[in-house]
Amino acid sequence: MAEASWYVVHTYSGYENKVKANIEKTIENRHLEDQILEVRVPMEDVTEVKNGARKQVTKKLFPGYVLVNMIMNDDTWYVVRNTRGVTGFVGPGSKPVPLSDIEMRPLGIKQENLVIDFAEGDTISVVSGAWRDTVGVVQHMNTAKQTVTINVEMFGRETPVEIDFADVQKL
């Protein structure tokens, strides 16, 4: 299987969050979670001084751009390229160029190698977060997003819930 890389997508200025939401909705609808792993609008905290008052605000690091971590193939290229608000990928012509590790470092996006001691079918306990003290059987694991899906009983029916690796432990 091909390796996922970060790509830069050019958008209409001011539409970055809308493009992110549209791509994420398309990923969900077309079940491309294993091919398009993450969509990000890089943000930074800035202190502004207006009328003598300091104010902490969050601004877009690259207005007009969205980062997408995905496995590049015809389907994923088509989905992202034809999302409303996207003007194209950054790269020569219609060929997207992935960002290198050196280019990713200043953005604070790191790939952590996390060692886990459970697998699909194992019983786990949630140790923190909203689902604390919940016990469930691992239905699906997404190592790229570092999440695990367990079924939780809500309102008398089984409902899948996605939880971070760091919030669970094997029983």
N, C-alpha and C positions, 0 to 999 in steps of 0.2 A: 504494500500500500504506500502511496506517495506521502511525503512529509508535508505537514501544514506550514505555511509561511505567512508573514504579515505583509499585506498589500495596502497601498494608499489609494483611496477612492476620492476623486474630486467631485464636490457637490456645489449646488448653488449656495452662495454665502447666506448664512442664517438658517439653512435647512438641515444642518448637521444632525441634530437630534431627531428630526422627522425622518431623515434617511436611515438613521440607526434603527428607529422603531419599525420602519417599513421593511428593512432587510430582516430583522428578527422575526417579524410576523410571517414573511415569506419562508424563512427557514423552518418555522413551526408548521406551516401549511403544507410544505413540500417534503417534510421529514428529512431535512438536510443537516440535522444536528451533528452528524458524524463527519461532515465535509466542511461546513462553515462553523467554526468553533466559537468565535467571539467577534463582536463588533464594538469598537470603542471610539469615542470622541475624546481625544486627549485634552485634559483640563489642568489648570494650575491655579493655586491660590495666590492672589495679589492683594497688597494693601494699597488702597487708593486714599488720597487726601483731597477732600472736596469741602470748600468753605471752612477750612481749618479743622475738619473732623476726619479722623482716620476710620476707614471702613474696610473690612476684610471681604473680598469678593472672589468668586471663582470665574475665571475667563477661559475661553477656548485657547489652547496652545497654538493650534493651526486652523484659523477660521477658513472654512471652505473645504476642509478635508476630514475624512473619516478613515480609521484604520480597521482592516478586516483580517482576522486570522483564519485562513482557509486553505484547503487543498485545491489547487487550481486545476480545473478540468472544464470541459465545455458547459456542463450544467451549472456549475458554480459561477463561472464567468458570466453566463447569460442571466442568471438570477440577479447578480449584483449590478451588472451593467444596465439592465432594463428596469431597475428600481426607480420609481418616480423621484426626481431631484438629483439623481446621479448624472454627471456629465461625462464620466469616464474614469478609467484607471490611470494612475501616473505611470508613464513608461513610453517608450517610442512606439508610435503608431497605435495599434490596438493590442500590443503585447505588454501585459503588466509585468513589472519588475518587482520581485520581492525585496523587502528591506533586509539588510544584513544585520548580524548580531551587534556589530559596532554601531549601526544606526539606531538600533532599538534600545541600547543601554541608557542613553540620556532620557528616554521617555519613561523610564521606571518600569518597563514591562519585562519581567524576568520569568524564565522557565525554571520552576523549582522541581528538583527531583525528589519526590516524596515516596517513602517506602511505606507500604500499607500491608497489614497482616490479615486481610480478609478478602474474600472473592464472592462472586455471584453465588447465591444459595446459602451463604453463611448468615447466622443470626447476629445482629449488632444492636448496640444500645446507643442512643443519642445522648451525649454528655453535656451539650450546651446549645443555646439558641432557643427558638420558639418551641421546638419539639423535644426539649430536654426530658429525660426519663422515659422516652418512648422506645419500645423494642420492636424490631422488625426484621424481615428477611430481605437481603439484598436482591433486588430484581434486576438492576442494571447499574453498570459502573461506567463513568465517563472520565477517563484518565486525563484527557486534554483540559477539561474544565475542573477536574479534581472534585467531582461530585458523585454521590451514590444515590440511587433511587430505591426507596422502600415503600411498601404499601402500609398505609395507616388507616384505621377504621374511623370514619367520620360520618356522623348522622346515619349509622347503620350500614354503611357500604365502604368497601375498600377503595382508597384513593391514593394514587402514587404521589410521593413527596420527594423532592430533590434536596439533598443535604450535603454540605461540604465534608470532605474527607476528615478535616481537622475537628469536626464536631461529633464524630462517632468513634466507637471502640468495639472490638469483637468481644462477644460473650463467651 
